[in-house]
């Protein structure tokens, strides 16, 4: 997975976090044929503990290497940053957003994300 490669390359220079938000394809909502085929069937969590449980399963199943934070059950991060279903961001050392990638999955551009990371590392030096 390209995002794991980028994480491994820069993890000693940049703080990486994946933020798990609401389930994109819950069993009690928009179910995809691929999820049924892969037997990934989780209802939309209704508590923080349920969301954490599904997030940890997701992290392990997708072999996500970077640390994972979990959005509140009220979806505060998703509402503030419009991250659903998935998106790459880079926050600069000044605390401002330095890169706001397009919404995924089709809009994800890991190469552009990596370039933004490199730019921030260069600024930091």
N, CA, C and O of each residue as an XYZ file, in Angstrom:
500
protein
N       0.857     -1.177      0.000
C       0.000      0.000      0.000
C       0.902      1.240      0.000
O       1.799      1.374      0.833
N       0.646      2.127     -0.939
C       1.491      3.318     -1.118
C       1.545      4.185      0.135
O       2.606      4.717      0.459
N       0.439      4.338      0.841
C       0.490      5.203      2.026
C       1.392      4.606      3.102
O       2.008      5.357      3.859
N       1.488      3.291      3.193
C       2.427      2.671      4.136
C       3.868      2.959      3.735
O       4.713      3.200      4.598
N       4.160      2.935      2.435
C       5.510      3.249      1.958
C       5.893      4.677      2.334
O       7.002      4.925      2.805
N       4.979      5.604      2.125
C       5.237      7.010      2.456
C       5.428      7.156      3.958
O       6.345      7.844      4.405
N       4.576      6.518      4.731
C       4.712      6.552      6.186
C       6.081      6.041      6.617
O       6.767      6.701      7.398
N       6.484      4.886      6.125
C       7.770      4.293      6.515
C       8.938      5.191      6.121
O       9.930      5.266      6.846
N       8.833      5.868      4.991
C       9.908      6.736      4.512
C      10.089      7.966      5.388
O      11.221      8.373      5.646
N       9.003      8.564      5.848
C       9.076      9.865      6.524
C       8.676      9.846      7.995
O       8.624     10.903      8.624
N       8.397      8.692      8.552
C       7.855      8.629      9.918
C       8.789      9.202     10.976
O       8.324      9.587     12.049
N      10.082      9.272     10.710
C      11.012      9.845     11.683
C      11.102     11.363     11.569
O      11.744     12.010     12.396
N      10.461     11.934     10.547
C      10.513     13.380     10.328
C       9.153     14.056     10.457
O       9.068     15.271     10.638
N       8.097     13.264     10.363
C       6.737     13.804     10.324
C       5.843     12.975     11.242
O       5.994     11.756     11.329
N       4.921     13.633     11.919
C       3.925     12.915     12.724
C       2.760     12.542     11.809
O       2.091     13.416     11.258
N       2.526     11.260     11.654
C       1.448     10.748     10.806
C       0.311     10.233     11.675
O       0.538      9.617     12.717
N      -0.916     10.493     11.233
C      -2.090      9.924     11.884
C      -3.150      9.646     10.834
O      -3.416     10.475      9.964
N      -3.738      8.490     10.927
C      -4.917      8.170     10.143
C      -6.097      8.370     11.086
O      -6.088      7.854     12.204
N      -7.087      9.095     10.658
C      -8.259      9.322     11.506
C      -9.413      8.488     10.961
O      -9.880      8.689      9.840
N      -9.853      7.554     11.784
C     -10.975      6.700     11.405
C     -12.263      7.457     11.681
O     -12.509      7.900     12.802
N     -13.083      7.600     10.645
C     -14.353      8.319     10.781
C     -15.499      7.307     10.691
O     -15.284      6.115     10.906
N     -16.681      7.758     10.383
C     -17.818      6.839     10.300
C     -17.574      5.775      9.235
O     -16.851      5.998      8.264
N     -18.185      4.629      9.438
C     -18.023      3.507      8.517
C     -18.620      3.880      7.158
O     -19.781      4.280      7.078
N     -17.829      3.750      6.095
C     -18.272      4.152      4.759
C     -19.322      3.208      4.177
O     -20.228      3.643      3.466
N     -19.199      1.927      4.477
C     -20.096      0.929      3.890
C     -20.645     -0.010      4.961
O     -20.333     -1.200      4.966
N     -21.464      0.527      5.871
C     -21.977     -0.327      6.949
C     -23.004     -1.340      6.438
O     -23.669     -1.121      5.426
N     -23.112     -2.440      7.158
C     -24.077     -3.489      6.805
C     -25.513     -2.976      6.889
O     -26.400     -3.484      6.203
N     -25.740     -1.962      7.739
C     -27.079     -1.398      7.875
C     -27.241     -0.117      7.054
O     -28.101      0.714      7.347
N     -26.410      0.032      6.028
C     -26.455      1.220      5.174
C     -26.083      0.862      3.747
O     -26.667     -0.044      3.152
N     -25.115      1.571      3.205
C     -24.679      1.371      1.821
C     -23.693      0.211      1.764
O     -22.506      0.391      2.039
N     -24.169     -0.962      1.413
C     -23.346     -2.172      1.360
C     -22.799     -2.329     -0.055
O     -23.532     -2.175     -1.032
N     -21.513     -2.634     -0.158
C     -20.917     -2.867     -1.474
C     -20.769     -4.366     -1.718
O     -20.584     -5.131     -0.772
N     -20.849     -4.784     -2.965
C     -20.645     -6.206     -3.271
C     -19.280     -6.714     -2.790
O     -19.159     -7.856     -2.348
N     -18.255     -5.858     -2.880
C     -16.922     -6.279     -2.440
C     -16.909     -6.579     -0.945
O     -16.295     -7.556     -0.517
N     -17.574     -5.756     -0.150
C     -17.633     -6.020      1.287
C     -18.337     -7.344      1.574
O     -17.911     -8.099      2.447
N     -19.408     -7.623      0.841
C     -20.098     -8.901      1.025
C     -19.181    -10.056      0.639
O     -19.120    -11.065      1.341
N     -18.473     -9.910     -0.468
C     -17.551    -10.950     -0.922
C     -16.452    -11.188      0.113
O     -16.090    -12.330      0.394
N     -15.924    -10.092      0.678
C     -14.850    -10.189      1.673
C     -15.369    -10.472      3.082
O     -14.588    -10.573      4.029
N     -16.689    -10.600      3.214
C     -17.343    -10.834      4.504
C     -17.021     -9.736      5.521
O     -16.789    -10.008      6.699
N     -17.015     -8.498      5.040
C     -16.832     -7.330      5.905
C     -18.226     -6.771      6.155
O     -18.776     -6.043      5.329
N     -18.779     -7.117      7.288
C     -20.156     -6.742      7.578
C     -20.261     -6.187      8.995
O     -20.395     -6.936      9.963
N     -20.199     -4.867      9.096
C     -20.324     -4.173     10.377
C     -21.402     -3.118     10.255
O     -21.430     -2.356      9.288
N     -22.295     -3.072     11.239
C     -23.272     -1.995     11.284
C     -22.550     -0.692     11.610
O     -21.437     -0.696     12.135
N     -23.210      0.431     11.286
C     -22.645      1.730     11.637
C     -22.561      1.813     13.161
O     -23.581      1.684     13.837
N     -21.374      2.025     13.708
C     -21.249      2.118     15.166
C     -22.110      3.251     15.734
O     -22.280      4.296     15.107
N     -22.643      3.020     16.921
C     -23.458      4.036     17.589
C     -22.827      4.510     18.887
O     -23.353      5.411     19.540
N     -21.704      3.911     19.267
C     -20.982      4.335     20.473
C     -19.497      4.460     20.140
O     -19.019      3.917     19.145
N     -18.784      5.185     20.991
C     -17.331      5.347     20.813
C     -16.632      3.983     20.845
O     -15.734      3.727     20.042
N     -17.040      3.116     21.762
C     -16.409      1.795     21.873
C     -16.633      0.954     20.617
O     -15.712      0.290     20.140
N     -17.851      0.983     20.082
C     -18.129      0.236     18.851
C     -17.279      0.767     17.699
O     -16.731     -0.010     16.918
N     -17.170      2.098     17.593
C     -16.362      2.683     16.517
C     -14.901      2.285     16.671
O     -14.236      1.969     15.685
N     -14.403      2.298     17.890
C     -13.008      1.902     18.129
C     -12.785      0.448     17.731
O     -11.754      0.113     17.147
N     -13.734     -0.402     18.040
C     -13.611     -1.824     17.694
C     -13.534     -2.015     16.179
O     -12.671     -2.744     15.688
N     -14.429     -1.366     15.440
C     -14.426     -1.484     13.981
C     -13.158     -0.851     13.402
O     -12.593     -1.367     12.438
N     -12.717      0.254     13.980
C     -11.489      0.915     13.508
C     -10.283     -0.001     13.632
O      -9.459     -0.068     12.720
N     -10.173     -0.697     14.735
C      -9.029     -1.594     14.938
C      -9.075     -2.781     13.976
O      -8.036     -3.227     13.488
N     -10.268     -3.289     13.705
C     -10.412     -4.364     12.716
C      -9.985     -3.850     11.341
O      -9.270     -4.538     10.612
N     -10.418     -2.657     10.995
C     -10.072     -2.046      9.715
C      -8.560     -1.854      9.591
O      -7.970     -2.183      8.562
N      -7.944     -1.324     10.634
C      -6.501     -1.085     10.612
C      -5.735     -2.383     10.391
O      -4.781     -2.418      9.614
N      -6.143     -3.432     11.059
C      -5.465     -4.725     10.909
C      -5.740     -5.340      9.534
O      -4.822     -5.837      8.882
N      -6.989     -5.307      9.099
C      -7.353     -5.932      7.821
C      -6.684     -5.249      6.636
O      -6.315     -5.905      5.662
N      -6.528     -3.929      6.720
C      -5.902     -3.180      5.628
C      -4.398     -3.028      5.813
O      -3.719     -2.443      4.970
N      -3.877     -3.560      6.925
C      -2.449     -3.484      7.226
C      -1.951     -2.039      7.235
O      -0.900     -1.731      6.672
N      -2.712     -1.162      7.877
C      -2.342      0.246      7.991
C      -1.261      0.370      9.058
O      -1.468     -0.021     10.207
N      -0.114      0.912      8.676
C       1.034      0.997      9.589
C       1.004      2.237     10.479
O       1.481      2.193     11.612
N       0.453      3.335      9.983
C       0.513      4.572     10.764
C      -0.463      4.523     11.940
O      -1.458      3.799     11.898
N      -0.176      5.289     12.981
C      -1.072      5.319     14.139
C      -2.463      5.820     13.733
O      -2.605      6.667     12.852
N      -3.466      5.279     14.393
C      -4.838      5.633     14.070
C      -5.489      6.356     15.240
O      -5.419      5.912     16.386
N      -6.117      7.469     14.926
C      -6.967      8.183     15.869
C      -8.405      7.928     15.434
O      -8.652      7.586     14.278
N      -9.342      8.090     16.340
C     -10.732      7.771     16.024
C     -11.603      8.996     16.252
O     -11.610      9.575     17.338
N     -12.337      9.382     15.216
C     -13.253     10.510     15.302
C     -14.325     10.205     16.345
O     -14.667      9.045     16.575
N     -14.845     11.243     16.967
C     -15.911     11.053     17.950
C     -17.151     10.506     17.256
O     -17.296     10.622     16.040
N     -18.020      9.924     18.021
C     -19.253      9.370     17.466
C     -20.132     10.488     16.890
O     -21.032     10.221     16.094
N     -19.871     11.742     17.290
C     -20.579     12.900     16.736
C     -19.956     13.387     15.429
O     -20.444     14.344     14.826
N     -18.880     12.732     14.990
C     -18.225     13.030     13.709
C     -17.650     14.443     13.625
O     -17.750     15.097     12.587
N     -17.049     14.911     14.716
C     -16.494     16.266     14.751
C     -15.443     16.513     13.670
O     -15.495     17.533     12.982
N     -14.502     15.606     13.515
C     -13.433     15.785     12.525
C     -14.011     15.761     11.115
O     -13.665     16.602     10.285
N     -14.875     14.816     10.848
C     -15.475     14.722      9.518
C     -16.230     16.000      9.169
O     -16.138     16.485      8.041
N     -16.968     16.545     10.118
C     -17.730     17.765      9.856
C     -16.827     18.969      9.641
O     -17.127     19.821      8.805
N     -15.729     19.055     10.377
C     -14.833     20.217     10.257
C     -13.947     20.154      9.021
O     -13.650     21.185      8.418
N     -13.525     18.962      8.643
C     -12.555     18.826      7.553
C     -13.110     18.131      6.313
O     -12.388     17.962      5.331
N     -14.367     17.730      6.341
C     -15.025     17.075      5.207
C     -14.137     15.962      4.654
O     -13.696     16.015      3.506
N     -13.887     14.969      5.478
C     -12.957     13.905      5.116
C     -13.624     12.656      4.548
O     -12.929     11.771      4.048
N     -14.962     12.558      4.610
C     -15.618     11.347      4.145
C     -15.547     11.267      2.639
O     -15.744     12.301      2.001
N     -15.286     10.143      2.015
C     -14.981      8.878      2.648
C     -13.508      8.747      3.028
O     -13.172      7.999      3.947
N     -12.637      9.457      2.340
C     -11.214      9.401      2.671
C     -10.505     10.574      2.003
O     -10.914     11.032      0.936
N      -9.438     11.055      2.642
C      -8.731     12.223      2.110
C      -7.365     12.321      2.771
O      -7.193     11.916      3.920
N      -6.384     12.866      2.034
C      -5.054     13.134      2.592
C      -4.939     14.617      2.931
O      -5.378     15.479      2.170
N      -4.337     14.897      4.092
C      -4.031     16.263      4.499
C      -2.586     16.330      4.961
O      -2.006     15.326      5.373
N      -2.011     17.530      4.886
C      -0.727     17.820      5.523
C      -0.933     19.110      6.297
O      -1.361     20.123      5.744
N      -0.622     19.057      7.581
C      -0.672     20.239      8.437
C       0.766     20.690      8.642
O       1.607     19.907      9.083
N       1.050     21.939      8.325
C       2.405     22.458      8.444
C       2.818     22.666      9.888
O       1.991     22.604     10.797
N       4.098     22.913     10.092
C       4.610     23.142     11.449
C       4.029     24.418     12.052
O       4.097     24.615     13.265
N       3.454     25.291     11.210
C       2.792     26.501     11.697
C       1.347     26.232     12.119
O       0.644     27.141     12.561
N       0.904     24.969     11.981
C      -0.446     24.596     12.374
C      -1.497     24.839     11.299
O      -2.678     24.564     11.512
N      -1.076     25.352     10.147
C      -2.013     25.621      9.061
C      -2.030     24.468      8.059
O      -1.060     23.719      7.933
N      -3.138     24.344      7.361
C      -3.257     23.278      6.374
C      -2.364     23.604      5.177
O      -2.543     24.625      4.513
N      -1.407     22.728      4.917
C      -0.476     22.920      3.808
C      -0.893     22.122      2.576
O      -0.483     22.441      1.461
N      -1.694     21.099      2.772
C      -2.156     20.272      1.654
C      -3.512     19.702      2.003
O      -3.719     19.159      3.088
N      -4.431     19.836      1.065
C      -5.786     19.320      1.213
C      -6.087     18.543     -0.058
O      -6.471     19.120     -1.075
N      -5.910     17.242      0.009
C      -6.115     16.409     -1.173
C      -7.581     16.265     -1.528
O      -8.467     16.553     -0.724
N      -7.815     15.816     -2.741
C      -9.178     15.581     -3.215
C      -9.791     14.390     -2.479
O      -9.080     13.533     -1.955
N     -11.115     14.355     -2.449
C     -11.801     13.248     -1.794
C     -11.546     11.947     -2.538
O     -11.528     11.902     -3.768
N     -11.351     10.900     -1.763
C     -11.127      9.584     -2.334
C     -12.406      8.792     -2.369
O     -13.467      9.304     -2.012
N     -12.321      7.593     -2.779
C     -11.072      6.920     -3.120
C     -10.514      7.304     -4.487
O      -9.305      7.211     -4.696
N     -11.360      7.730     -5.422
C     -10.849      8.033     -6.760
C      -9.959      9.270     -6.783
O      -9.068      9.369     -7.627
N     -10.182     10.199     -5.886
C      -9.406     11.437     -5.879
C      -8.098     11.364     -5.115
O      -7.325     12.321     -5.120
N      -7.838     10.243     -4.459
C      -6.600     10.131     -3.683
C      -5.394     10.172     -4.605
O      -5.346      9.482     -5.623
N      -4.420     10.995     -4.229
C      -3.192     11.117     -5.010
C      -2.016     11.023     -4.044
O      -1.522     12.046     -3.569
N      -1.564      9.808     -3.750
C      -0.478      9.654     -2.786
C       0.813     10.343     -3.220
O       1.600     10.758     -2.370
N       1.044     10.473     -4.523
C       2.255     11.154     -4.984
C       2.207     12.644     -4.647
O       3.208     13.210     -4.209
N       1.060     13.278     -4.847
C       0.907     14.689     -4.481
C       1.029     14.862     -2.971
O       1.619     15.835     -2.502
N       0.477     13.930     -2.216
C       0.588     13.957     -0.754
C       2.049     13.872     -0.339
O       2.498     14.618      0.532
N       2.790     12.963     -0.962
C       4.210     12.823     -0.641
C       4.978     14.097     -0.984
O       5.849     14.508     -0.218
N       4.678     14.726     -2.108
C       5.353     15.977     -2.474
C       5.076     17.063     -1.436
O       5.975     17.825     -1.084
N       3.847     17.137     -0.948
C       3.505     18.120      0.089
C       4.264     17.833      1.377
O       4.686     18.759      2.069
N       4.439     16.565      1.701
C       5.216     16.183      2.883
C       6.660     16.629      2.707
O       7.247     17.208      3.621
N       7.236     16.364      1.540
C       8.624     16.774      1.261
C       8.784     18.288      1.386
O       9.769     18.769      1.946
N       7.816     19.035      0.864
C       7.865     20.498      0.956
C       7.860     20.951      2.407
O       8.602     21.865      2.769
N       7.043     20.334      3.237
C       6.990     20.719      4.650
C       8.272     20.338      5.389
O       8.711     21.062      6.282
N       8.863     19.222      5.026
C      10.143     18.834      5.632
C      11.205     19.857      5.258
O      12.018     20.232      6.103
N      11.215     20.319      4.003
C      12.188     21.314      3.551
C      11.999     22.639      4.283
O      12.980     23.300      4.624
N      10.757     23.033      4.528
C      10.464     24.274      5.254
C      10.935     24.169      6.691
O      11.439     25.134      7.266
N      10.768     23.000      7.258
C      11.095     22.756      8.668
C      12.592     22.859      8.940
O      12.999     23.221     10.044
N      13.419     22.541      7.932
C      14.876     22.498      8.114
C      15.463     23.857      8.248
O      16.676     23.993      8.407
